[in-house]
């Protein structure tokens, strides 16, 4: 995705609403204001499109920061696996 609006549109196709519980934020050694890699980990909570609530969905966000601006964000979470399990296509 190249724009934050694309991320928001994708999330609208997956969740009725979603929020993050931050558990840790870490800057990779050697980072500076000019260039840093930052990881944020925690869990997601919210509701699926059908209104069913969820919590405890793990996530990791990796940010590339240049001159104090986020220039790249990579996201990993358990949502795909949870959705497959809800559809009876996988086991958690």
PyMOL Python script that loads the backbone (N, CA, C, O; Angstrom):
from pymol import cmd

cmd.read_pdbstr("""\
ATOM      1  N   UNK A   1       0.852  -1.171   0.000  1.00  0.00           N
ATOM      2  CA  UNK A   1       0.000   0.000   0.000  1.00  0.00           C
ATOM      3  C   UNK A   1       0.898   1.233   0.000  1.00  0.00           C
ATOM      4  O   UNK A   1       1.925   1.266   0.677  1.00  0.00           O
ATOM      5  N   UNK A   2       0.517   2.198  -0.731  1.00  0.00           N
ATOM      6  CA  UNK A   2       1.374   3.376  -0.862  1.00  0.00           C
ATOM      7  C   UNK A   2       0.808   4.618  -0.179  1.00  0.00           C
ATOM      8  O   UNK A   2       1.449   5.669  -0.181  1.00  0.00           O
ATOM      9  N   UNK A   3      -0.378   4.509   0.400  1.00  0.00           N
ATOM     10  CA  UNK A   3      -1.009   5.670   1.025  1.00  0.00           C
ATOM     11  C   UNK A   3      -1.806   5.211   2.248  1.00  0.00           C
ATOM     12  O   UNK A   3      -2.399   4.133   2.221  1.00  0.00           O
ATOM     13  N   UNK A   4      -1.829   6.007   3.316  1.00  0.00           N
ATOM     14  CA  UNK A   4      -2.593   5.600   4.508  1.00  0.00           C
ATOM     15  C   UNK A   4      -4.068   5.311   4.224  1.00  0.00           C
ATOM     16  O   UNK A   4      -4.671   4.489   4.914  1.00  0.00           O
ATOM     17  N   UNK A   5      -4.653   5.962   3.234  1.00  0.00           N
ATOM     18  CA  UNK A   5      -6.063   5.706   2.928  1.00  0.00           C
ATOM     19  C   UNK A   5      -6.270   4.276   2.428  1.00  0.00           C
ATOM     20  O   UNK A   5      -7.333   3.693   2.644  1.00  0.00           O
ATOM     21  N   UNK A   6      -5.262   3.706   1.761  1.00  0.00           N
ATOM     22  CA  UNK A   6      -5.362   2.317   1.304  1.00  0.00           C
ATOM     23  C   UNK A   6      -5.396   1.361   2.496  1.00  0.00           C
ATOM     24  O   UNK A   6      -6.134   0.376   2.482  1.00  0.00           O
ATOM     25  N   UNK A   7      -4.612   1.644   3.507  1.00  0.00           N
ATOM     26  CA  UNK A   7      -4.607   0.825   4.723  1.00  0.00           C
ATOM     27  C   UNK A   7      -5.965   0.902   5.416  1.00  0.00           C
ATOM     28  O   UNK A   7      -6.504  -0.115   5.852  1.00  0.00           O
ATOM     29  N   UNK A   8      -6.511   2.105   5.515  1.00  0.00           N
ATOM     30  CA  UNK A   8      -7.822   2.279   6.151  1.00  0.00           C
ATOM     31  C   UNK A   8      -8.904   1.534   5.367  1.00  0.00           C
ATOM     32  O   UNK A   8      -9.781   0.916   5.969  1.00  0.00           O
ATOM     33  N   UNK A   9      -8.854   1.585   4.042  1.00  0.00           N
ATOM     34  CA  UNK A   9      -9.840   0.876   3.214  1.00  0.00           C
ATOM     35  C   UNK A   9      -9.724  -0.630   3.414  1.00  0.00           C
ATOM     36  O   UNK A   9     -10.739  -1.319   3.512  1.00  0.00           O
ATOM     37  N   UNK A  10      -8.504  -1.146   3.476  1.00  0.00           N
ATOM     38  CA  UNK A  10      -8.301  -2.577   3.711  1.00  0.00           C
ATOM     39  C   UNK A  10      -8.893  -2.973   5.066  1.00  0.00           C
ATOM     40  O   UNK A  10      -9.593  -3.980   5.170  1.00  0.00           O
ATOM     41  N   UNK A  11      -8.611  -2.181   6.100  1.00  0.00           N
ATOM     42  CA  UNK A  11      -9.135  -2.501   7.432  1.00  0.00           C
ATOM     43  C   UNK A  11     -10.660  -2.469   7.455  1.00  0.00           C
ATOM     44  O   UNK A  11     -11.276  -3.263   8.166  1.00  0.00           O
ATOM     45  N   UNK A  12     -11.282  -1.571   6.697  1.00  0.00           N
ATOM     46  CA  UNK A  12     -12.751  -1.529   6.633  1.00  0.00           C
ATOM     47  C   UNK A  12     -13.319  -2.808   6.031  1.00  0.00           C
ATOM     48  O   UNK A  12     -14.463  -3.168   6.307  1.00  0.00           O
ATOM     49  N   UNK A  13     -12.524  -3.501   5.207  1.00  0.00           N
ATOM     50  CA  UNK A  13     -13.000  -4.750   4.613  1.00  0.00           C
ATOM     51  C   UNK A  13     -12.856  -5.931   5.566  1.00  0.00           C
ATOM     52  O   UNK A  13     -13.338  -7.024   5.269  1.00  0.00           O
ATOM     53  N   UNK A  14     -12.210  -5.728   6.688  1.00  0.00           N
ATOM     54  CA  UNK A  14     -11.902  -6.811   7.619  1.00  0.00           C
ATOM     55  C   UNK A  14     -12.556  -6.630   8.989  1.00  0.00           C
ATOM     56  O   UNK A  14     -12.966  -7.610   9.611  1.00  0.00           O
ATOM     57  N   UNK A  15     -12.657  -5.396   9.459  1.00  0.00           N
ATOM     58  CA  UNK A  15     -13.122  -5.115  10.821  1.00  0.00           C
ATOM     59  C   UNK A  15     -14.273  -4.106  10.809  1.00  0.00           C
ATOM     60  O   UNK A  15     -14.304  -3.196   9.981  1.00  0.00           O
ATOM     61  N   UNK A  16     -15.227  -4.282  11.747  1.00  0.00           N
ATOM     62  CA  UNK A  16     -16.215  -3.228  12.004  1.00  0.00           C
ATOM     63  C   UNK A  16     -15.503  -2.058  12.668  1.00  0.00           C
ATOM     64  O   UNK A  16     -15.763  -0.892  12.370  1.00  0.00           O
ATOM     65  N   UNK A  17     -14.591  -2.407  13.582  1.00  0.00           N
ATOM     66  CA  UNK A  17     -13.687  -1.426  14.195  1.00  0.00           C
ATOM     67  C   UNK A  17     -12.530  -2.188  14.814  1.00  0.00           C
ATOM     68  O   UNK A  17     -12.657  -3.367  15.143  1.00  0.00           O
ATOM     69  N   UNK A  18     -11.400  -1.511  14.972  1.00  0.00           N
ATOM     70  CA  UNK A  18     -10.210  -2.142  15.538  1.00  0.00           C
ATOM     71  C   UNK A  18      -9.340  -1.091  16.210  1.00  0.00           C
ATOM     72  O   UNK A  18      -9.226   0.038  15.732  1.00  0.00           O
ATOM     73  N   UNK A  19      -8.731  -1.475  17.318  1.00  0.00           N
ATOM     74  CA  UNK A  19      -7.793  -0.610  18.034  1.00  0.00           C
ATOM     75  C   UNK A  19      -6.607  -1.441  18.490  1.00  0.00           C
ATOM     76  O   UNK A  19      -6.657  -2.671  18.490  1.00  0.00           O
ATOM     77  N   UNK A  20      -5.529  -0.746  18.882  1.00  0.00           N
ATOM     78  CA  UNK A  20      -4.308  -1.420  19.316  1.00  0.00           C
ATOM     79  C   UNK A  20      -4.064  -1.202  20.803  1.00  0.00           C
ATOM     80  O   UNK A  20      -4.323  -0.125  21.340  1.00  0.00           O
ATOM     81  N   UNK A  21      -3.564  -2.241  21.453  1.00  0.00           N
ATOM     82  CA  UNK A  21      -3.016  -2.125  22.810  1.00  0.00           C
ATOM     83  C   UNK A  21      -1.506  -2.216  22.664  1.00  0.00           C
ATOM     84  O   UNK A  21      -0.969  -3.286  22.379  1.00  0.00           O
ATOM     85  N   UNK A  22      -0.824  -1.102  22.857  1.00  0.00           N
ATOM     86  CA  UNK A  22       0.636  -1.093  22.741  1.00  0.00           C
ATOM     87  C   UNK A  22       1.235  -1.822  23.933  1.00  0.00           C
ATOM     88  O   UNK A  22       0.861  -1.561  25.077  1.00  0.00           O
ATOM     89  N   UNK A  23       2.164  -2.733  23.671  1.00  0.00           N
ATOM     90  CA  UNK A  23       2.860  -3.436  24.738  1.00  0.00           C
ATOM     91  C   UNK A  23       4.327  -3.058  24.802  1.00  0.00           C
ATOM     92  O   UNK A  23       4.902  -2.982  25.887  1.00  0.00           O
ATOM     93  N   UNK A  24       4.944  -2.819  23.640  1.00  0.00           N
ATOM     94  CA  UNK A  24       6.348  -2.406  23.645  1.00  0.00           C
ATOM     95  C   UNK A  24       6.673  -1.655  22.364  1.00  0.00           C
ATOM     96  O   UNK A  24       6.107  -1.914  21.302  1.00  0.00           O
ATOM     97  N   UNK A  25       7.596  -0.722  22.495  1.00  0.00           N
ATOM     98  CA  UNK A  25       8.135   0.007  21.351  1.00  0.00           C
ATOM     99  C   UNK A  25       9.642  -0.015  21.496  1.00  0.00           C
ATOM    100  O   UNK A  25      10.180   0.346  22.542  1.00  0.00           O
ATOM    101  N   UNK A  26      10.319  -0.440  20.443  1.00  0.00           N
ATOM    102  CA  UNK A  26      11.768  -0.600  20.510  1.00  0.00           C
ATOM    103  C   UNK A  26      12.412   0.027  19.284  1.00  0.00           C
ATOM    104  O   UNK A  26      11.925  -0.133  18.165  1.00  0.00           O
ATOM    105  N   UNK A  27      13.510   0.742  19.504  1.00  0.00           N
ATOM    106  CA  UNK A  27      14.295   1.311  18.421  1.00  0.00           C
ATOM    107  C   UNK A  27      15.517   0.420  18.234  1.00  0.00           C
ATOM    108  O   UNK A  27      16.220   0.108  19.196  1.00  0.00           O
ATOM    109  N   UNK A  28      15.766   0.016  16.995  1.00  0.00           N
ATOM    110  CA  UNK A  28      16.917  -0.837  16.710  1.00  0.00           C
ATOM    111  C   UNK A  28      18.193  -0.057  17.021  1.00  0.00           C
ATOM    112  O   UNK A  28      18.295   1.130  16.710  1.00  0.00           O
ATOM    113  N   UNK A  29      19.159  -0.729  17.633  1.00  0.00           N
ATOM    114  CA  UNK A  29      20.433  -0.103  18.003  1.00  0.00           C
ATOM    115  C   UNK A  29      21.039   0.617  16.806  1.00  0.00           C
ATOM    116  O   UNK A  29      21.017   0.115  15.682  1.00  0.00           O
ATOM    117  N   UNK A  30      21.578   1.801  17.068  1.00  0.00           N
ATOM    118  CA  UNK A  30      22.213   2.591  16.020  1.00  0.00           C
ATOM    119  C   UNK A  30      21.289   3.596  15.370  1.00  0.00           C
ATOM    120  O   UNK A  30      21.717   4.359  14.505  1.00  0.00           O
ATOM    121  N   UNK A  31      20.030   3.611  15.770  1.00  0.00           N
ATOM    122  CA  UNK A  31      19.078   4.545  15.190  1.00  0.00           C
ATOM    123  C   UNK A  31      19.401   5.985  15.543  1.00  0.00           C
ATOM    124  O   UNK A  31      20.002   6.265  16.580  1.00  0.00           O
ATOM    125  N   UNK A  32      18.995   6.894  14.669  1.00  0.00           N
ATOM    126  CA  UNK A  32      19.192   8.330  14.894  1.00  0.00           C
ATOM    127  C   UNK A  32      17.976   9.063  14.347  1.00  0.00           C
ATOM    128  O   UNK A  32      17.097   8.448  13.745  1.00  0.00           O
ATOM    129  N   UNK A  33      17.922  10.367  14.553  1.00  0.00           N
ATOM    130  CA  UNK A  33      16.823  11.168  14.004  1.00  0.00           C
ATOM    131  C   UNK A  33      16.838  11.124  12.475  1.00  0.00           C
ATOM    132  O   UNK A  33      15.796  11.279  11.839  1.00  0.00           O
ATOM    133  N   UNK A  34      18.014  10.913  11.887  1.00  0.00           N
ATOM    134  CA  UNK A  34      18.125  10.863  10.432  1.00  0.00           C
ATOM    135  C   UNK A  34      17.607   9.540   9.867  1.00  0.00           C
ATOM    136  O   UNK A  34      17.051   9.509   8.769  1.00  0.00           O
ATOM    137  N   UNK A  35      17.789   8.446  10.615  1.00  0.00           N
ATOM    138  CA  UNK A  35      17.339   7.140  10.130  1.00  0.00           C
ATOM    139  C   UNK A  35      17.235   6.173  11.303  1.00  0.00           C
ATOM    140  O   UNK A  35      18.190   5.992  12.059  1.00  0.00           O
ATOM    141  N   UNK A  36      16.078   5.560  11.444  1.00  0.00           N
ATOM    142  CA  UNK A  36      15.881   4.590  12.519  1.00  0.00           C
ATOM    143  C   UNK A  36      14.862   3.545  12.085  1.00  0.00           C
ATOM    144  O   UNK A  36      13.993   3.800  11.252  1.00  0.00           O
ATOM    145  N   UNK A  37      14.996   2.365  12.675  1.00  0.00           N
ATOM    146  CA  UNK A  37      14.010   1.294  12.532  1.00  0.00           C
ATOM    147  C   UNK A  37      13.357   1.139  13.902  1.00  0.00           C
ATOM    148  O   UNK A  37      14.039   0.981  14.915  1.00  0.00           O
ATOM    149  N   UNK A  38      12.027   1.188  13.918  1.00  0.00           N
ATOM    150  CA  UNK A  38      11.278   1.126  15.172  1.00  0.00           C
ATOM    151  C   UNK A  38      10.244   0.005  15.066  1.00  0.00           C
ATOM    152  O   UNK A  38       9.544  -0.115  14.061  1.00  0.00           O
ATOM    153  N   UNK A  39      10.160  -0.807  16.111  1.00  0.00           N
ATOM    154  CA  UNK A  39       9.160  -1.871  16.186  1.00  0.00           C
ATOM    155  C   UNK A  39       8.162  -1.534  17.294  1.00  0.00           C
ATOM    156  O   UNK A  39       8.546  -1.096  18.378  1.00  0.00           O
ATOM    157  N   UNK A  40       6.879  -1.745  17.005  1.00  0.00           N
ATOM    158  CA  UNK A  40       5.842  -1.618  18.014  1.00  0.00           C
ATOM    159  C   UNK A  40       5.082  -2.939  18.032  1.00  0.00           C
ATOM    160  O   UNK A  40       4.641  -3.422  16.989  1.00  0.00           O
ATOM    161  N   UNK A  41       4.928  -3.527  19.230  1.00  0.00           N
ATOM    162  CA  UNK A  41       4.253  -4.820  19.381  1.00  0.00           C
ATOM    163  C   UNK A  41       3.106  -4.683  20.371  1.00  0.00           C
ATOM    164  O   UNK A  41       3.133  -3.846  21.274  1.00  0.00           O
ATOM    165  N   UNK A  42       2.109  -5.518  20.178  1.00  0.00           N
ATOM    166  CA  UNK A  42       0.985  -5.518  21.106  1.00  0.00           C
ATOM    167  C   UNK A  42      -0.112  -6.427  20.605  1.00  0.00           C
ATOM    168  O   UNK A  42       0.144  -7.424  19.930  1.00  0.00           O
ATOM    169  N   UNK A  43      -1.352  -6.067  20.948  1.00  0.00           N
ATOM    170  CA  UNK A  43      -2.503  -6.852  20.509  1.00  0.00           C
ATOM    171  C   UNK A  43      -3.579  -5.923  19.952  1.00  0.00           C
ATOM    172  O   UNK A  43      -3.690  -4.757  20.330  1.00  0.00           O
ATOM    173  N   UNK A  44      -4.356  -6.484  19.046  1.00  0.00           N
ATOM    174  CA  UNK A  44      -5.512  -5.783  18.492  1.00  0.00           C
ATOM    175  C   UNK A  44      -6.762  -6.222  19.242  1.00  0.00           C
ATOM    176  O   UNK A  44      -6.854  -7.355  19.712  1.00  0.00           O
ATOM    177  N   UNK A  45      -7.726  -5.305  19.346  1.00  0.00           N
ATOM    178  CA  UNK A  45      -9.047  -5.650  19.859  1.00  0.00           C
ATOM    179  C   UNK A  45     -10.071  -4.869  19.064  1.00  0.00           C
ATOM    180  O   UNK A  45      -9.766  -3.809  18.518  1.00  0.00           O
ATOM    181  N   UNK A  46     -11.271  -5.384  18.998  1.00  0.00           N
ATOM    182  CA  UNK A  46     -12.310  -4.706  18.225  1.00  0.00           C
ATOM    183  C   UNK A  46     -13.454  -5.643  17.925  1.00  0.00           C
ATOM    184  O   UNK A  46     -13.831  -6.476  18.749  1.00  0.00           O
ATOM    185  N   UNK A  47     -14.013  -5.492  16.711  1.00  0.00           N
ATOM    186  CA  UNK A  47     -15.123  -6.340  16.281  1.00  0.00           C
ATOM    187  C   UNK A  47     -14.938  -6.676  14.806  1.00  0.00           C
ATOM    188  O   UNK A  47     -14.526  -5.839  14.003  1.00  0.00           O
ATOM    189  N   UNK A  48     -15.257  -7.935  14.471  1.00  0.00           N
ATOM    190  CA  UNK A  48     -15.254  -8.355  13.075  1.00  0.00           C
ATOM    191  C   UNK A  48     -16.428  -7.686  12.365  1.00  0.00           C
ATOM    192  O   UNK A  48     -17.266  -7.056  13.010  1.00  0.00           O
ATOM    193  N   UNK A  49     -16.490  -7.817  11.077  1.00  0.00           N
ATOM    194  CA  UNK A  49     -17.558  -7.174  10.305  1.00  0.00           C
ATOM    195  C   UNK A  49     -18.952  -7.580  10.761  1.00  0.00           C
ATOM    196  O   UNK A  49     -19.888  -6.787  10.656  1.00  0.00           O
ATOM    197  N   UNK A  50     -19.110  -8.811  11.269  1.00  0.00           N
ATOM    198  CA  UNK A  50     -20.429  -9.261  11.731  1.00  0.00           C
ATOM    199  C   UNK A  50     -20.749  -8.785  13.145  1.00  0.00           C
ATOM    200  O   UNK A  50     -21.798  -9.126  13.693  1.00  0.00           O
ATOM    201  N   UNK A  51     -19.848  -7.995  13.741  1.00  0.00           N
ATOM    202  CA  UNK A  51     -20.070  -7.463  15.078  1.00  0.00           C
ATOM    203  C   UNK A  51     -19.506  -8.311  16.203  1.00  0.00           C
ATOM    204  O   UNK A  51     -19.531  -7.886  17.358  1.00  0.00           O
ATOM    205  N   UNK A  52     -18.999  -9.498  15.901  1.00  0.00           N
ATOM    206  CA  UNK A  52     -18.421 -10.360  16.931  1.00  0.00           C
ATOM    207  C   UNK A  52     -17.160  -9.718  17.493  1.00  0.00           C
ATOM    208  O   UNK A  52     -16.245  -9.398  16.735  1.00  0.00           O
ATOM    209  N   UNK A  53     -17.096  -9.522  18.819  1.00  0.00           N
ATOM    210  CA  UNK A  53     -15.903  -8.901  19.400  1.00  0.00           C
ATOM    211  C   UNK A  53     -14.711  -9.849  19.406  1.00  0.00           C
ATOM    212  O   UNK A  53     -14.870 -11.069  19.417  1.00  0.00           O
ATOM    213  N   UNK A  54     -13.523  -9.271  19.398  1.00  0.00           N
ATOM    214  CA  UNK A  54     -12.295 -10.055  19.538  1.00  0.00           C
ATOM    215  C   UNK A  54     -11.281  -9.251  20.330  1.00  0.00           C
ATOM    216  O   UNK A  54     -11.378  -8.027  20.421  1.00  0.00           O
ATOM    217  N   UNK A  55     -10.310  -9.945  20.899  1.00  0.00           N
ATOM    218  CA  UNK A  55      -9.180  -9.303  21.565  1.00  0.00           C
ATOM    219  C   UNK A  55      -8.036 -10.305  21.619  1.00  0.00           C
ATOM    220  O   UNK A  55      -8.241 -11.504  21.434  1.00  0.00           O
ATOM    221  N   UNK A  56      -6.842  -9.812  21.872  1.00  0.00           N
ATOM    222  CA  UNK A  56      -5.686 -10.685  21.978  1.00  0.00           C
ATOM    223  C   UNK A  56      -5.062 -11.060  20.651  1.00  0.00           C
ATOM    224  O   UNK A  56      -4.246 -11.980  20.599  1.00  0.00           O
ATOM    225  N   UNK A  57      -5.418 -10.378  19.578  1.00  0.00           N
ATOM    226  CA  UNK A  57      -4.888 -10.634  18.243  1.00  0.00           C
ATOM    227  C   UNK A  57      -3.511  -9.959  18.150  1.00  0.00           C
ATOM    228  O   UNK A  57      -3.422  -8.732  18.090  1.00  0.00           O
ATOM    229  N   UNK A  58      -2.448 -10.757  18.138  1.00  0.00           N
ATOM    230  CA  UNK A  58      -1.084 -10.208  18.192  1.00  0.00           C
ATOM    231  C   UNK A  58      -0.722  -9.437  16.927  1.00  0.00           C
ATOM    232  O   UNK A  58      -1.148  -9.793  15.828  1.00  0.00           O
ATOM    233  N   UNK A  59       0.070  -8.376  17.095  1.00  0.00           N
ATOM    234  CA  UNK A  59       0.576  -7.638  15.940  1.00  0.00           C
ATOM    235  C   UNK A  59       2.012  -7.182  16.193  1.00  0.00           C
ATOM    236  O   UNK A  59       2.454  -7.046  17.334  1.00  0.00           O
ATOM    237  N   UNK A  60       2.718  -6.952  15.097  1.00  0.00           N
ATOM    238  CA  UNK A  60       4.026  -6.299  15.102  1.00  0.00           C
ATOM    239  C   UNK A  60       4.006  -5.291  13.964  1.00  0.00           C
ATOM    240  O   UNK A  60       3.704  -5.645  12.824  1.00  0.00           O
ATOM    241  N   UNK A  61       4.322  -4.053  14.262  1.00  0.00           N
ATOM    242  CA  UNK A  61       4.486  -3.014  13.245  1.00  0.00           C
ATOM    243  C   UNK A  61       5.962  -2.632  13.201  1.00  0.00           C
ATOM    244  O   UNK A  61       6.588  -2.428  14.241  1.00  0.00           O
ATOM    245  N   UNK A  62       6.508  -2.538  12.002  1.00  0.00           N
ATOM    246  CA  UNK A  62       7.901  -2.120  11.809  1.00  0.00           C
ATOM    247  C   UNK A  62       7.876  -0.822  11.015  1.00  0.00           C
ATOM    248  O   UNK A  62       7.297  -0.756   9.931  1.00  0.00           O
ATOM    249  N   UNK A  63       8.503   0.198  11.557  1.00  0.00           N
ATOM    250  CA  UNK A  63       8.545   1.516  10.920  1.00  0.00           C
ATOM    251  C   UNK A  63       9.969   1.851  10.500  1.00  0.00           C
ATOM    252  O   UNK A  63      10.921   1.599  11.239  1.00  0.00           O
ATOM    253  N   UNK A  64      10.103   2.412   9.325  1.00  0.00           N
ATOM    254  CA  UNK A  64      11.355   3.035   8.905  1.00  0.00           C
ATOM    255  C   UNK A  64      11.125   4.528   9.048  1.00  0.00           C
ATOM    256  O   UNK A  64      10.204   5.086   8.451  1.00  0.00           O
ATOM    257  N   UNK A  65      11.975   5.174   9.850  1.00  0.00           N
ATOM    258  CA  UNK A  65      11.836   6.606  10.125  1.00  0.00           C
ATOM    259  C   UNK A  65      13.054   7.329   9.551  1.00  0.00           C
ATOM    260  O   UNK A  65      14.196   6.990   9.860  1.00  0.00           O
ATOM    261  N   UNK A  66      12.793   8.318   8.723  1.00  0.00           N
ATOM    262  CA  UNK A  66      13.858   9.155   8.171  1.00  0.00           C
ATOM    263  C   UNK A  66      13.531  10.607   8.455  1.00  0.00           C
ATOM    264  O   UNK A  66      12.429  11.079   8.175  1.00  0.00           O
ATOM    265  N   UNK A  67      14.492  11.298   9.009  1.00  0.00           N
ATOM    266  CA  UNK A  67      14.305  12.716   9.353  1.00  0.00           C
ATOM    267  C   UNK A  67      13.009  12.930  10.124  1.00  0.00           C
ATOM    268  O   UNK A  67      12.263  13.878   9.882  1.00  0.00           O
ATOM    269  N   UNK A  68      12.763  12.003  11.074  1.00  0.00           N
ATOM    270  CA  UNK A  68      11.627  12.055  12.003  1.00  0.00           C
ATOM    271  C   UNK A  68      10.262  11.833  11.350  1.00  0.00           C
ATOM    272  O   UNK A  68       9.233  12.114  11.965  1.00  0.00           O
ATOM    273  N   UNK A  69      10.240  11.333  10.113  1.00  0.00           N
ATOM    274  CA  UNK A  69       8.992  11.014   9.424  1.00  0.00           C
ATOM    275  C   UNK A  69       8.953   9.520   9.117  1.00  0.00           C
ATOM    276  O   UNK A  69       9.964   8.934   8.731  1.00  0.00           O
ATOM    277  N   UNK A  70       7.791   8.910   9.288  1.00  0.00           N
ATOM    278  CA  UNK A  70       7.633   7.505   8.925  1.00  0.00           C
ATOM    279  C   UNK A  70       7.572   7.433   7.401  1.00  0.00           C
ATOM    280  O   UNK A  70       6.685   8.017   6.778  1.00  0.00           O
ATOM    281  N   UNK A  71       8.525   6.710   6.807  1.00  0.00           N
ATOM    282  CA  UNK A  71       8.561   6.580   5.349  1.00  0.00           C
ATOM    283  C   UNK A  71       8.159   5.181   4.892  1.00  0.00           C
ATOM    284  O   UNK A  71       7.910   4.960   3.707  1.00  0.00           O
ATOM    285  N   UNK A  72       8.096   4.248   5.820  1.00  0.00           N
ATOM    286  CA  UNK A  72       7.669   2.883   5.484  1.00  0.00           C
ATOM    287  C   UNK A  72       7.110   2.231   6.735  1.00  0.00           C
ATOM    288  O   UNK A  72       7.605   2.444   7.842  1.00  0.00           O
ATOM    289  N   UNK A  73       6.064   1.430   6.539  1.00  0.00           N
ATOM    290  CA  UNK A  73       5.480   0.683   7.650  1.00  0.00           C
ATOM    291  C   UNK A  73       5.153  -0.715   7.153  1.00  0.00           C
ATOM    292  O   UNK A  73       4.491  -0.879   6.128  1.00  0.00           O
ATOM    293  N   UNK A  74       5.615  -1.714   7.877  1.00  0.00           N
ATOM    294  CA  UNK A  74       5.284  -3.106   7.596  1.00  0.00           C
ATOM    295  C   UNK A  74       4.455  -3.614   8.767  1.00  0.00           C
ATOM    296  O   UNK A  74       4.743  -3.296   9.921  1.00  0.00           O
ATOM    297  N   UNK A  75       3.428  -4.398   8.473  1.00  0.00           N
ATOM    298  CA  UNK A  75       2.470  -4.835   9.492  1.00  0.00           C
ATOM    299  C   UNK A  75       2.319  -6.348   9.434  1.00  0.00           C
ATOM    300  O   UNK A  75       2.173  -6.930   8.359  1.00  0.00           O
ATOM    301  N   UNK A  76       2.356  -6.973  10.599  1.00  0.00           N
ATOM    302  CA  UNK A  76       2.065  -8.397  10.724  1.00  0.00           C
ATOM    303  C   UNK A  76       1.073  -8.558  11.874  1.00  0.00           C
ATOM    304  O   UNK A  76       1.228  -7.933  12.923  1.00  0.00           O
ATOM    305  N   UNK A  77       0.045  -9.403  11.674  1.00  0.00           N
ATOM    306  CA  UNK A  77      -0.865  -9.727  12.766  1.00  0.00           C
ATOM    307  C   UNK A  77      -1.512 -11.083  12.501  1.00  0.00           C
ATOM    308  O   UNK A  77      -1.320 -11.680  11.442  1.00  0.00           O
ATOM    309  N   UNK A  78      -2.269 -11.548  13.462  1.00  0.00           N
ATOM    310  CA  UNK A  78      -2.892 -12.868  13.385  1.00  0.00           C
ATOM    311  C   UNK A  78      -4.264 -12.856  12.710  1.00  0.00           C
ATOM    312  O   UNK A  78      -4.923 -13.894  12.669  1.00  0.00           O
ATOM    313  N   UNK A  79      -4.708 -11.732  12.187  1.00  0.00           N
ATOM    314  CA  UNK A  79      -6.080 -11.631  11.679  1.00  0.00           C
ATOM    315  C   UNK A  79      -6.405 -12.652  10.596  1.00  0.00           C
ATOM    316  O   UNK A  79      -7.478 -13.254  10.633  1.00  0.00           O
ATOM    317  N   UNK A  80      -5.515 -12.863   9.637  1.00  0.00           N
ATOM    318  CA  UNK A  80      -5.819 -13.817   8.557  1.00  0.00           C
ATOM    319  C   UNK A  80      -6.072 -15.204   9.122  1.00  0.00           C
ATOM    320  O   UNK A  80      -7.021 -15.876   8.719  1.00  0.00           O
ATOM    321  N   UNK A  81      -5.234 -15.634  10.049  1.00  0.00           N
ATOM    322  CA  UNK A  81      -5.413 -16.947  10.648  1.00  0.00           C
ATOM    323  C   UNK A  81      -6.719 -17.021  11.427  1.00  0.00           C
ATOM    324  O   UNK A  81      -7.427 -18.027  11.372  1.00  0.00           O
ATOM    325  N   UNK A  82      -7.034 -15.955  12.152  1.00  0.00           N
ATOM    326  CA  UNK A  82      -8.280 -15.938  12.918  1.00  0.00           C
ATOM    327  C   UNK A  82      -9.485 -16.010  11.975  1.00  0.00           C
ATOM    328  O   UNK A  82     -10.453 -16.715  12.264  1.00  0.00           O
ATOM    329  N   UNK A  83      -9.435 -15.287  10.849  1.00  0.00           N
ATOM    330  CA  UNK A  83     -10.541 -15.310   9.901  1.00  0.00           C
ATOM    331  C   UNK A  83     -10.673 -16.689   9.255  1.00  0.00           C
ATOM    332  O   UNK A  83     -11.789 -17.167   9.052  1.00  0.00           O
ATOM    333  N   UNK A  84      -9.549 -17.335   8.930  1.00  0.00           N
ATOM    334  CA  UNK A  84      -9.602 -18.689   8.393  1.00  0.00           C
ATOM    335  C   UNK A  84     -10.224 -19.661   9.400  1.00  0.00           C
ATOM    336  O   UNK A  84     -11.030 -20.514   9.029  1.00  0.00           O
ATOM    337  N   UNK A  85      -9.848 -19.528  10.663  1.00  0.00           N
ATOM    338  CA  UNK A  85     -10.413 -20.397  11.705  1.00  0.00           C
ATOM    339  C   UNK A  85     -11.917 -20.162  11.851  1.00  0.00           C
ATOM    340  O   UNK A  85     -12.683 -21.113  12.000  1.00  0.00           O
ATOM    341  N   UNK A  86     -12.337 -18.902  11.808  1.00  0.00           N
ATOM    342  CA  UNK A  86     -13.770 -18.589  11.911  1.00  0.00           C
ATOM    343  C   UNK A  86     -14.554 -19.202  10.752  1.00  0.00           C
ATOM    344  O   UNK A  86     -15.717 -19.576  10.906  1.00  0.00           O
ATOM    345  N   UNK A  87     -13.904 -19.301   9.589  1.00  0.00           N
ATOM    346  CA  UNK A  87     -14.556 -19.875   8.397  1.00  0.00           C
ATOM    347  C   UNK A  87     -14.439 -21.405   8.372  1.00  0.00           C
ATOM    348  O   UNK A  87     -14.935 -22.047   7.445  1.00  0.00           O
ATOM    349  N   UNK A  88     -13.784 -21.993   9.389  1.00  0.00           N
ATOM    350  CA  UNK A  88     -13.636 -23.438   9.447  1.00  0.00           C
ATOM    351  C   UNK A  88     -12.561 -23.979   8.519  1.00  0.00           C
ATOM    352  O   UNK A  88     -12.549 -25.172   8.215  1.00  0.00           O
ATOM    353  N   UNK A  89     -11.657 -23.114   8.067  1.00  0.00           N
ATOM    354  CA  UNK A  89     -10.620 -23.519   7.112  1.00  0.00           C
ATOM    355  C   UNK A  89      -9.253 -23.743   7.749  1.00  0.00           C
ATOM    356  O   UNK A  89      -8.319 -24.178   7.076  1.00  0.00           O
ATOM    357  N   UNK A  90      -9.133 -23.452   9.030  1.00  0.00           N
ATOM    358  CA  UNK A  90      -7.856 -23.646   9.727  1.00  0.00           C
ATOM    359  C   UNK A  90      -8.136 -23.767  11.213  1.00  0.00           C
ATOM    360  O   UNK A  90      -9.227 -23.443  11.683  1.00  0.00           O
ATOM    361  N   UNK A  91      -7.138 -24.237  11.944  1.00  0.00           N
ATOM    362  CA  UNK A  91      -7.238 -24.325  13.396  1.00  0.00           C
ATOM    363  C   UNK A  91      -6.236 -23.366  14.008  1.00  0.00           C
ATOM    364  O   UNK A  91      -5.120 -23.221  13.511  1.00  0.00           O
ATOM    365  N   UNK A  92      -6.636 -22.715  15.082  1.00  0.00           N
ATOM    366  CA  UNK A  92      -5.700 -21.836  15.808  1.00  0.00           C
ATOM    367  C   UNK A  92      -4.936 -22.632  16.822  1.00  0.00           C
ATOM    368  O   UNK A  92      -4.100 -22.080  17.537  1.00  0.00           O
TER     369      UNK A  92
END
""", "prot")
cmd.dss("prot")
cmd.show_as("cartoon", "prot")
cmd.util.cbc("prot")
cmd.orient("prot")
